[in-house]
Amino acid sequence: MRTSAIDMTTGSETGHVIRFSLPLLAGNLLQQVYNLADTVIVGKKLGDDALAAVGATGSVTYLFYTLCLGLATGAGILTAQFFGAGMMKRMRSAVWNSALVTAVFGIIISIISVLLTEPVLRLMDTDPELIGMSVRYMRIACAGTVAVAAYNWINAIMRALGDSKTPLKFLGLSCVLNIALDLLFVMVLHTGVQGAAIATVIAQCISAAACTVYAFRTMPELKMAAEDLRTDAGMMRLCVRTGLPIAMQSALIAVSMVALQRVTNGFGKTAMTAYTASMRVEQLVQQPFFSLNASLATFAGQNIGAGKTERAERGLRAGLRTSSVLALIMMTVFWIAGEPIIRCFISGAAPIALGAFALRTTSLCYVPLGSIHVVRGFLNGAGDTGYAMLNGMAEVVCRIFGALIMIRVLGMDCRAIWYTTCLTWFVTGLVGWLRYKGGAWRNKAVTEQQTAAEPAVPMRKRQGSRV
């Protein structure tokens, strides 16, 4: 079966944005289901200490992954813009050179993260009784960073060409394979936390390889001639320059979340329990917004690459309408059923009451939260990835200094944790909207500087072409 790219420069803007985001949403939810299954397997079979040891590595491995994830997003942005502009030579050059950049960075980060595993975990004051298991798990997981990089790279390339369904299939393969291998290594072979890490790395490697082979065999747009397989230093620099700010944004956000977690820990077990439960719910809430972000990035990239700026903005407005409707629905649900939802995660009257308060409070800012993701996706697709750094800095400032002011200066109790979250979303959403209205994104498209070097190719002539 052949897979073809989808041209988003024609047809209904709202239809493209929603249809493209649905498979992404399904994939995000599938990933959450896998995370839950992995937690159950490790926790039930290996015990609470093993689960805590694995959990202690989460924020650290995420920090190591962000560079690769950012570079993959940058590769997708360039691919979408060149494809939308009909600049197929440049598109194939972006695909090939971004693959080289991703491979090199993935290997380097894998090596660095493995070497720094124990020092970083000790720096984070990981429980001495858990440090051994945490180190063993994290070293194996970090060794597979190059597979994470490859998997996200090919997914970004396929999404840039308008195909969000095929990556969903391979994500499903990865999740099913991961759970099966978890059961094999942990419950049958009794390899402990190392087995859980090995299962994840194997699943990532197989999925990345299978998805890459499938994409290059079935998508005519990715058929490479010998002349396409050339190293281009300029294109490599462009890939790094586009993706690095997004990677740094993710790292900054991760740092701000770690800082807020430390503040939460200072209020004791009730606050920690309520915060953990509310964060789990928030992760589910944000999945539709994450999907709209990726959808807008592709839609904006193709249309701005094609010079259809007004159409790209109409897509942005469609995304904002969709996110606002979803936000209002979820806010209503949490105000009506906040306490029963929290009861699904925790027990105890005090944590449940505090968790329900958390859901109701933060849900009031779901509209600006949705706008953060939609506007961010649009600006990234337009090539204004420099804004990503501003976005990350805004979150760091709001989370850290907002919490300090509310607690140290105003003398608030633990409820300040969620007031800080609301403040962060509101300010970050405002910063994104001001960036959009400022119009700096209008001259950020990489295709503007390179159109003269290659004439555009009409969509009907693109498939399988060697322009």
Secondary structure as UniProt FT lines:
FT   HELIX           13..46
FT   HELIX           48..55
FT   TURN            56..57
FT   HELIX           58..85
FT   HELIX           88..123
FT   TURN            124..125
FT   TURN            128..130
FT   HELIX           131..143
FT   HELIX           145..160
FT   TURN            161..162
FT   HELIX           165..182
FT   HELIX           183..188
FT   HELIX           192..218
FT   HELIX           220..222
FT   HELIX           226..228
FT   HELIX           233..265
FT   TURN            266..267
FT   HELIX           269..305
FT   TURN            306..307
FT   HELIX           309..343
FT   TURN            344..345
FT   HELIX           349..363
FT   TURN            364..365
FT   HELIX           366..382
FT   HELIX           386..404
FT   HELIX           405..409
FT   TURN            414..415
FT   HELIX           416..438
FT   HELIX           440..443
FT   HELIX           447..450
FT   HELIX           451..453
FT   HELIX           459..461
FT   TURN            462..464
//
